[in-house]
Amino acid sequence: MFNDIGALEVVTLVVLAVLVFGPDKLPKVIQDVTRTIRKIREFSDSAKADIRNELGPEFKDFEFEDLNPKTFIRKQLDNDELGLKEIRNNLDLKKEMAELTDAVHGRESASASSVSSSDSSGGSSSGAIGGSVDMTKKREIEERPPYDMDAT
């Protein structure tokens, strides 16, 4: 909880506590604060135990930290029953983007060139089904038909 407090901050807090409460009342205040923290912890532990008892044996492994949406989603994504790890491992966005960039610029990527070389060596490939699409060719601009205001 207080992992990021340094020695200088602790000394400052002690000096402020001595100045505010005085050296005579400071031990009593510290005892009161620790007693209050202990009671709050006992209350929360008993409330958790009561909730677990009321939920029944089906929710024996229920953790209250799972109610945090980030923790819940992280736990569900790490669950291997859905096969999400395999999908995540097989999805390579850099490779996909490189292939898309190569297709736009008219270059053949490594996987596309291996596919096209196997097509040309073993079998016949039709233009749309097995061949690659050349996106660099510009289509001829067709003339538009005249716009008829009365037809619309």
Contacts in CASP RR format, 6 or more apart in sequence:
PFRMAT RR
TARGET T0000
AUTHOR 0000-0000-0000
METHOD contacts of the structure
MODEL  1
MFNDIGALEVVTLVVLAVLVFGPDKLPKVIQDVTRTIRKIREFSDSAKAD
IRNELGPEFKDFEFEDLNPKTFIRKQLDNDELGLKEIRNNLDLKKEMAEL
TDAVHGRESASASSVSSSDSSGGSSSGAIGGSVDMTKKREIEERPPYDMD
AT
17 26 0 8 1.000
17 29 0 8 1.000
18 26 0 8 1.000
21 29 0 8 1.000
48 64 0 8 1.000
52 59 0 8 1.000
52 60 0 8 1.000
52 62 0 8 1.000
55 62 0 8 1.000
65 71 0 8 1.000
66 72 0 8 1.000
66 75 0 8 1.000
76 82 0 8 1.000
77 84 0 8 1.000
78 85 0 8 1.000
98 109 0 8 1.000
99 109 0 8 1.000
99 111 0 8 1.000
99 112 0 8 1.000
102 108 0 8 1.000
102 109 0 8 1.000
102 112 0 8 1.000
103 109 0 8 1.000
103 112 0 8 1.000
103 132 0 8 1.000
103 133 0 8 1.000
103 135 0 8 1.000
104 135 0 8 1.000
105 136 0 8 1.000
106 134 0 8 1.000
106 135 0 8 1.000
106 136 0 8 1.000
108 116 0 8 1.000
108 132 0 8 1.000
112 132 0 8 1.000
116 125 0 8 1.000
116 131 0 8 1.000
116 132 0 8 1.000
119 125 0 8 1.000
119 130 0 8 1.000
119 131 0 8 1.000
125 131 0 8 1.000
END
